Amino acid sequence: MFYTYILRSSIDGTKYIGHTSDLKKRLQNHNQHQSKYTSTKAPYILIWYCAFLTKDKAINFEKYLKSSSGFAFSNKRLI
């Protein structure tokens, strides 16, 4: 399985959207400052995720959520 996920920073409330094949390990990486982009805003809380059968679908949905229409969709329907 592959996952698209949304995290929220406990520091300032900013959101991070990503994809992974191991959701638990990826969340640990974010919270242990092992991810360059998110290291300054840890700890993070997982606020939403979705499982996909293929990596391509997870990546495509991540890209959609990062677009302007996907941003509006996630704020209205997901979180």
ZIHU-V625066 format. One record per residue. N is the residue number from 1. RES is the residue in one small letter. SS is DSSP state (alpha for helix, beta for strand, coil for the rest). NEAR is the number of other C-alpha atoms within 8 Angstrom. Layout:
BEGIN
N_RES_SS_NEAR, N_RES_SS_NEAR
END
This chain:
BEGIN
1_m_coil_8, 2_f_beta_13, 3_y_beta_14, 4_t_beta_16, 5_y_beta_13, 6_i_beta_12, 7_l_beta_12, 8_r_beta_12, 9_s_beta_14, 10_s_coil_10, 11_i_coil_7, 12_d_coil_6, 13_g_coil_7, 14_t_coil_6, 15_k_beta_8, 16_y_beta_9, 17_i_beta_11, 18_g_beta_8, 19_h_beta_11, 20_t_beta_9, 21_s_coil_8, 22_d_coil_8, 23_l_alpha_8, 24_k_alpha_6, 25_k_alpha_7, 26_r_alpha_9, 27_l_alpha_10, 28_q_alpha_8, 29_n_alpha_10, 30_h_alpha_14, 31_n_alpha_11, 32_q_coil_9, 33_h_coil_11, 34_q_coil_8, 35_s_coil_8, 36_k_coil_6, 37_y_coil_5, 38_t_coil_10, 39_s_alpha_12, 40_t_alpha_6, 41_k_alpha_10, 42_a_coil_13, 43_p_coil_10, 44_y_beta_12, 45_i_beta_8, 46_l_beta_10, 47_i_beta_9, 48_w_beta_9, 49_y_beta_9, 50_c_beta_7, 51_a_beta_9, 52_f_beta_11, 53_l_coil_7, 54_t_coil_8, 55_k_alpha_10, 56_d_alpha_6, 57_k_alpha_9, 58_a_alpha_14, 59_i_alpha_10, 60_n_alpha_8, 61_f_alpha_9, 62_e_alpha_13, 63_k_alpha_8, 64_y_alpha_10, 65_l_alpha_13, 66_k_alpha_9, 67_s_coil_8, 68_s_alpha_7, 69_s_alpha_8, 70_g_alpha_10, 71_f_alpha_11, 72_a_alpha_8, 73_f_alpha_10, 74_s_alpha_10, 75_n_alpha_8, 76_k_alpha_7, 77_r_alpha_6, 78_l_alpha_7, 79_i_coil_7
END
